Amino acid sequence: MTEAEGPPPRRKDPKTANSGDRGRTVISRALAILDAFTLERRELTLAQICRLTGLRHATAHRLAGELTAWGALERLPGGAYVIGLRLWELGTLNPRGLPLRVRAMPVMEDLHAATRQHVQLAVLDGTDALVVERISAAGAVPVVSQVGGRLPLHASAAGQVLLAHAGEELFTEALRNGLARFTPRTITDPAALRLTLAECRRTGVAVVHEEMSPDAHSVAAPVTDSKGRVVAALSVVSVDARTHLLVPAVVLAGRGISRGLGAGSTP
């Protein structure tokens, strides 16, 4: 697995069918339905929703109907449900969503044209790096993860950049969740990870070699906003172990996106 290849870390499944409805608010039940959908489960029947959420059939049917009427879900001709466009519409209002992608895309296209490798843009979401945009390259690392996929913070270049600038609280939380090993080169020792993140802050980049899968190498640089906060990470993923030679280009591209977000501007 790589931040461009293997399946991203998956969220924990919603409560199982043994949980029932008791003690759960209406909002939590509705959110459980929405949370049942993933990149691997884009289309769900009512029976599947019941199984994944632990909701009774009548409750799931009523809530799914209300979510469909509002636009959070859409019902297909065969009866299955998919995520509705209303949620996408709301998602575009997030400053780390569409506005960031609009500013980043021209720069990402230039970087992709120069490197002919996968170019990705990721933001911090909980204890994962969430891929919000990607440009793929034919003949580069096989791509399995998609926009909307998640990367582990400790084993991806983009994730290390985000974690390095996120503060001690998130670092502690990441350790609490465990540092999963994907390859023999994955950093699983907290002390080693702390040193790696310190080096990332010192140099302004993260360079990862085969930490998520063999023969996959990546480099990432931070993207900052008008207040100097790291709001995203820009990365290039390649099969070439000399990916570190792309550091100047990735850093320059990251700065270009940052300028588009107002970084370096005077008040």
N, C-alpha and C positions, 0 to 999 in steps of 0.2 A: 504493500500500500504506500502511496505517496499522497501529498496534498493535492496532486492532480490525478492520482491513480486509484488507490484502494478505497474501499467504502469508508466514508467518514465516520467518526465516532457517533454512535446512535444514541438518541435519547432513550431514557428508560421508558418502557411501555407503560401506558396508563394502567390504572388498577384493574385487576382481573375480575372475572365474573363472581368470585366469592365475596366481593366487597359489598355488593348491594347498593341501595340508594340511601340508606339511613345515615343521618348525620352530615350529608353533603348538601350544600346550598344549591339553589337553582343555577347560579353563575358557575359554580365549580363543575356541575354536571354538564353544562353547555360547553365549557372550556375543555372538559375531558373528551367530548365528541370531536372538537376541532383538533385536539392534540393527538387523536388516534391516527390522523393522516400524516404520512411521512413520504419521503422520496420513494421508498419502497412500497408504500401503500397509498397510492394516489386516488384509488377508487375503492369504496367500501359499501357493502350492502348493509342493511339495517341489522341483520343478524351478526355480521362482523363487528359493527359498532357496539352492539350489546356485549359481545364477547370481550372486546378490547377495553371497554370502559367499565364493565360491571353493572351497567344500568339495566333496569327491567325493560322489557320490550315496549310497554305502554309509555314509559317515561322517555325512552330514546326516540320513539316515534313522534311524540309530541314536540320534544325539543328540536329534533331534526326538521320537523315541519316549520317551526318558528324561525330557525336559522336559515332555512331555505327561503321563507317569505321575506326575510330581511336582506338576503343576498350573501350571507356568509357561506352557505352551501348551495350547490346546484344539484338537481336530481336528473339523472340521465334517463333516456327513454326506457331502458331496461329496469329502472328502479334503483340503481346504485347511486351513491352520492359522491360528489367531488367538491373540492374547495371552490367557493364562489369568487367572482371578480370584485365583490365589495371589499373583501379583505385585502386584495391587491391594491385597490384604490386607497384604502386607509394606510397601507404600508408605504405608499409613495410619499406620504406626509412626514415620515420619519427622516430627519436630517441626514442620517447615515445611509438612507436608501437611495431613492431616485436622484435627489440633488447631487449627492456624492458621485453616483455613477455617471451622471451627465457631465460633470466636471472632469471625471477621470477618463472617460472613454477615448477622447481624441489622443490623450497622452499614451494610453494603453495601446492604441492602434499603432502609434509611432514606435513604441517599444517592441511590439510584436513584429512589425515590419523589419526592424533592425536586428532582432535576435532569432526570428523564426522559431520561437519556442512558446510554450504555454505561458500566458500572462494572467495573473489572478489578482483580484482585489478582495480583501477580507476585512471584516470588522469584528470587534469583540462582542460576544453574546454569551453571557454567563461564564462558563469555564471552557468555552469552545471558540474557535475562530470560524465565523460564518462567511462563506464565499458569496459575495453580492454581485460580482461580475467576473467574467473569464473570457479570454480569447484563446481558442485552441489552435494548435499547429499540426498539420498533417505530417506524419512521420516522426513526431516527437514522442514523449512518454505517453503510452496508452491512457486515455482519460476515461475514468469511470464516474468520479464525483462530478456533480453538476452545480450550477448556480443554485444556492440554497442549501448546499451541502456543508458539512461541518468538518473542521480539522482540529486535531489535538494541539493544545497550546505548546506542549513541551517537545513535540516531535516534528513540527513543521516550521519552516522559516518564517512564514507569516505569523504563525502562532507565537513563536519566540519573540518577535518584534512587539506584538501586542502585550504579551505577558511581561516583557522587560520594562514596559512603560506604564503598567497598570497598578503598581503599588504592592506593598507587602501583604495586604489582606487577600488579594486574589491569589498570590503565590501560595499562601498558607492553604487556601481553599483547594487549589490545584493539587497540592500534596495530599490533602485529606481524601480527595477522590482517587488518588493513586496515579502513578506514572506508568501507564501501560507500555509494555515492550512490544514493538512491532518487528524489529530486526535486532541482530546482535549489537548494532551501533546506536540504538535508541538510548537516550539519556534517561536512566531510571533512578539515579542517585541524586537526592535533593541538593547536596553540596556541589556536585558537578553542574547541576542545572543552574544553581545560583551564580556560579562563576561564568557560565555561558551567557546568562542574561546580563551580567555586569559588563562582559565584553561587548555584547550587543549595544548597550547604552554608550559605551566608550567609543565604538567605531561607527555607530549609526546604522549598522546592518546586521543581519543574521545570515549565516551561511550554513546550510545543512547538507550533509553527505550521507545518503542511504540510511536515514533514521526512520523512515516509514516503509521503505522497500529497497531491495537491492537495485543498483544501477539508476537510482533517481537522486538528483542533486538539485538544490534550490537556493536562491538568494532572495532576501526581502529587505525592504527599506520602509521606514515609517512615513505616513501621510499625516500632516498636522493641519489644524484649523487656525483661524485668526487669533486665537488665544494661546497658541502654541501647544495645544493638547493633541496627543496622538489619537486620531479618530479611525485610522485604517492602516493596513499594511499592503504594500504592493510587492508581488513576488513573481519570479520567473522560475519555471521548473524545466529541467532538462535531463537527458541521459548522459550528458557530457560532464565528466568529473571536473572539468575546468570552468564550471559555472561561476566560480569566484571571479573569473575575468570579466563577468558582466556586472560586477558591483558598481563601477562608475555609471553605467547606463541606467541601472535600476535606481540608484540614488538620485541621479539627475531627473529621472521620470517622477519619482516620489516628490521631489521638490517642485516640479512643474504642477502636479496636482495640488500640492499644498498652496502654491501661489494662487491657483484658481479658487481656493477656499478662503483666501484672504490672509494666509500666513505671511508674516514679514511686512504686512502693511502697517502704516502708522495710524494711530487712533484718529 
